[in-house]
Amino acid sequence: MKKAKIKKPIPKESDTQKAIIDYLDSRSVLNWRVNLGGVPHTVNGRIIYRKNPMKGFPDVSAIYCGLFIGIEVKAKTKQTPEQLKWQKDFEDNGAIYILAHSVDDVENALNSLTLEVVS
């Protein structure tokens, strides 16, 4: 008799994002969520949504040990071409880019940065 495989539920990106922000707050890391959805404007009494020109920018931004950090939160999906471009731009310009599937990813990255800055 075959054992049934039990699939672990994958947390929603929004839940992981909130947990990451809570973690950063607990470490007193300056951070902010970057909402890049459409920007509402009223035109002739109607609300329209203008596209944001920064498509693909990381979900959370932070400053830690003097470094600018972008954190892209993913549940199980892959990065879009725009997100990959932002990752390259961050890394090419000396900023830190973290692709996070969990709080552990952010914690490990910050601990690594702390070790690099202290050494």
SVG drawing of the C-alpha trace seen along z (x, -y; Angstrom):
<svg xmlns="http://www.w3.org/2000/svg" viewBox="-18 -66 56 68">
<polyline fill="none" stroke="black" stroke-width="0.4" points="0.0,0.0 1.4,-3.4 1.6,-6.2 -0.2,-9.3 2.1,-12.3 1.1,-15.2 1.7,-18.5 2.9,-21.2 0.8,-24.4 2.8,-27.2 2.3,-30.4 0.9,-33.3 3.4,-35.9 1.6,-38.6 1.9,-36.6 5.6,-36.0 6.1,-39.7 4.4,-40.7 6.5,-38.2 9.7,-39.7 8.6,-43.2 7.9,-42.1 11.3,-40.4 13.1,-43.6 11.2,-45.7 12.2,-43.3 15.9,-43.9 15.3,-47.7 16.1,-47.7 14.8,-50.7 12.4,-49.2 9.4,-50.0 7.0,-48.2 7.0,-49.3 3.5,-49.2 3.8,-49.3 0.2,-48.6 -1.6,-51.1 -1.8,-54.6 -5.4,-55.9 -6.2,-59.3 -9.5,-61.1 -10.2,-62.3 -13.6,-63.8 -15.1,-62.3 -13.9,-58.8 -11.1,-56.9 -8.4,-55.6 -5.3,-53.7 -2.0,-54.8 0.6,-52.1 3.6,-52.5 6.9,-53.0 9.0,-51.0 7.5,-47.6 9.5,-44.8 11.0,-46.8 11.5,-44.7 8.6,-44.4 10.4,-45.6 13.3,-48.1 15.6,-48.5 18.8,-50.1 21.1,-48.0 24.7,-48.7 24.7,-51.6 23.6,-49.4 20.5,-49.8 18.7,-46.5 15.9,-45.3 13.9,-42.2 11.8,-40.4 9.3,-38.1 8.3,-35.0 6.1,-32.1 6.7,-29.6 6.7,-31.7 9.8,-32.8 11.1,-36.3 9.8,-38.2 12.2,-39.7 11.6,-43.1 12.5,-41.7 15.7,-40.1 16.7,-43.5 16.2,-45.2 18.3,-42.5 21.1,-43.2 20.8,-46.9 21.0,-46.6 24.0,-44.3 25.8,-46.3 25.5,-49.5 26.6,-48.0 23.2,-47.5 22.0,-44.2 19.2,-42.2 17.6,-39.4 15.3,-36.9 13.3,-35.7 11.0,-32.7 10.9,-32.9 12.0,-35.0 15.0,-32.6 16.3,-33.8 16.4,-37.4 17.8,-36.5 20.6,-34.5 21.4,-37.4 21.5,-40.0 23.7,-37.8 26.1,-37.4 26.1,-41.1 26.8,-41.7 29.8,-39.3 31.2,-41.1 30.8,-44.6 32.3,-43.5 35.3,-41.7"/>
</svg>
